[in-house]
Amino acid sequence: LPKLHRVRSVLDLAHLQVSKTARRLAKGFRLSMDADFARVCDRIVQQHGENWFYKPLVAAFTAMNARGSRGCADGRVFLHSFELWA
């Protein structure tokens, strides 16, 4: 099958617009990036099960995340987690 997409899960923060209501509702929460990647993976498994997010995939994603700013595939692929804390 041909590749139907070139970009996955890209957050374009330069064009992000947050409404006043969303800002008000977000008070008391904190957003972080890559602060607890392992815990995010564990929670995904808890939510969806190992059949969906199985150990070899978790290991590959963890290795990709560990490369940080170096990325993978000649620096063209990056894997991050975003955490929302209460």
C-alpha positions in Angstrom: 0.0 0.0 0.0 1.2 3.5 -0.7 2.0 5.8 2.3 -1.0 8.0 2.7 0.5 10.4 5.1 3.8 12.1 5.7 3.3 13.7 9.1 1.8 12.1 12.2 0.6 13.8 15.4 2.3 17.1 14.7 1.5 19.9 17.1 1.9 23.3 15.4 2.2 25.5 18.5 2.9 28.6 16.4 -0.7 28.6 15.3 -2.3 27.4 18.5 -5.2 29.5 19.8 -6.4 28.9 23.3 -9.8 30.3 24.3 -10.4 32.3 27.5 -12.7 29.5 28.7 -10.0 26.9 28.1 -7.4 29.0 29.9 -9.7 29.4 32.8 -10.5 25.6 33.0 -6.8 24.8 32.7 -5.8 26.7 35.9 -4.5 24.2 38.4 -3.0 21.9 35.7 0.6 21.9 34.5 1.8 20.7 31.1 5.2 19.1 30.6 7.1 17.3 27.8 9.2 14.2 28.3 9.1 14.5 32.0 8.0 10.9 32.7 7.9 9.0 29.4 8.0 5.6 31.1 5.0 6.4 33.2 3.1 7.6 30.1 3.8 4.3 28.4 2.7 2.3 31.5 -0.5 4.3 31.7 -1.2 3.6 28.0 -0.8 -0.1 28.6 -3.1 0.1 31.7 -5.7 1.9 29.6 -5.6 -0.1 26.4 -3.8 -3.4 27.3 -0.6 -5.0 26.0 -2.3 -6.3 22.9 -2.5 -2.7 21.7 0.8 -1.3 23.0 2.9 -4.4 23.3 6.4 -4.6 24.9 8.5 -4.6 21.7 6.7 -1.4 20.6 7.1 0.2 24.1 10.9 -0.7 23.9 11.2 0.8 20.4 9.4 4.0 21.4 11.5 4.3 24.6 14.7 4.0 22.6 13.5 6.7 20.2 12.5 9.0 23.0 15.9 8.5 24.6 17.6 9.9 21.6 16.1 13.3 22.4 17.1 16.2 20.1 19.2 13.8 17.9 16.0 12.1 16.7 15.9 9.0 14.5 16.1 8.5 10.7 18.8 11.1 10.3 17.1 13.5 12.6 13.8 13.5 10.8 11.8 11.6 13.4 11.2 12.6 17.0 9.1 10.9 19.7 7.9 12.9 22.7 5.4 12.5 25.5 3.2 15.3 26.8 2.0 15.0 30.4 -0.8 16.9 32.0 -0.5 17.1 35.8 -3.2 18.1 38.2 
